[in-house]
Amino acid sequence: MKNRILTNWNLLRIVRLGFALILFTQAFEKFEWYLLVFGMFFLVQAIFNFGCSSNGCGIPKK
């Protein structure tokens, strides 16, 4: 698990992390607490590298 978190950081993971931080900032500045849910979603995707990457969600070609 530690290896998954600390290695293989690519541009998409950094973008997800940045988007999560922006959502957290906006949630606290504007008092729009529902943005925390979306921020947590992107934060978990960035930290654990979940999501559609490396053709994980692609349709296989025959």
N, C-alpha and C positions, 0 to 999 in steps of 0.2 A: 504494500500500500504506500509506503514511504517513497519507494522508487517511482510509482505512478504519479505522485504529487510533485516530486522535485525534478523529474526529467521530462524531455520531449515537449518543451514549451515552444509553440510556434506562434505565428502571427494571429491566428484565429483565437487561440487561448488568451492572448494578451488583450485582444479586442473585447472578448467576453468579460474579462476582468475589469477593463476600463469602463465598459458599459454598466457593469454592476456597481462600480464606485460612483458613477454619475447618477444612477438611480438612487443610491443611498443618500447622496448629497441632496438631491432634489426632494427626497422624502422628508428629510429633516428641515430643509429650508422652507418648503412650502406647506409643511404639515399634511402631506398627502401620504398617509401611512400605508395605503395599498401598494405603493411603489416598492416598499420593502419586500413584498412577496416576489415581485418580478426581479428585484435586485438579488434576492437569495437564490432564485432560479438560475440566473446567469453566473453567480458566484460559485455555486456547486458545479455547474458545467465547466467553469474555468479551472477550478481546483482539481477536480477528479477526471477531467478530460472526457466528459460524457458528451453525447450529441452525435450528430451525423458527420463523422469525419472518416477519412480513408474508405469512402464508399460504403460506410456502415448502413446507410439508409437507401442506397442505390438499388435499382432494379437490375438483377443480373441479365446480361445479354446472352442469348443462345447462339 
